[in-house]
Amino acid sequence: MKIIPAIDIIDGKCVRLSKGNYETKKIYSENPVEVAKEFEDYGIQFLHLVDLDGAKSKHIVNHKVLENIAKETSLQIDFGGGLKSLEDIEAAFNCGAKQITIGSIAVQDPEFCFELIRKYGSEKIILGADCENRKIKTSGWLEESDKDVIDFILQYQENGVKNTICTDISKDGMLEGPSTDLYKDILEKTNVQLVASGGISGIEDVHQMKQIGCSGTIIGKAIYEVKIELKELQKFIENA
């Protein structure tokens, strides 16, 4: 199982939110590149980088942070937040993203996204299935849709998606444990490689995500609040 730390960016700084609420912003570092380097020092190979300014403004904003992390580390970066146009998506890849995560645009313009999967291949495009009460939310989680999360994933699976990140927004940043039942349901009803995101509160949660069959786990606030130490994650990396 992949261990994937998260760096969320507002104004070029490393922050975390609670339940996606921008008013709960807490700054953990003024220098995301140094945070990424520390992850790499502990043997971590993957990074989930989210442009929260981009998600809110609906176009890529913090591409320089992506570019600098890609230049200064060898981390394999998946990048999301505000990727609404081919121009933005090409900018993300040109700045060093190995993969991009499509979320809002996947709800709003499926045909465009199906074309992206054909153009770039299923390994480069991740479906971001961010939900609350199993309904997909978009635009930095500020807008609701009526799409059921499993129906949404199945729609994209039928059109070539292999990798999905699912965040239960009610759990995100709360350090109260992940939505295990939701992830089990997704794993039972779909064939995607599922990355669990949101609510990881300690190393036992990481073990649980591996046990139920997730292909990866995104860890954010638990690292920044030292509920999980980076050295604890090394055994997952060594056994991968």
Secondary structure, 3 states (H helix, E strand, C coil): CEEEEEEEEECCEEEEEECCEEEEEEEEECCHHHHHHHHHHCCCCEEEEEEHHHHHHCCCCCHHHHHHHHHHCCCEEEEECCCCCHHHHHHHHHCCCCEEEECHHHHHCHHHHHHHHHHHCCCCEEEEEEEECCEEEECCCCEEEEEEHHHHHHHHHCCCCCEEEEEECCCCCCCCCCCHHHHHHHHHHCCCEEEEECCCCCHHHHHHHHHHCCCEEEECHHHHCCCCCHHHHHHHHHCC
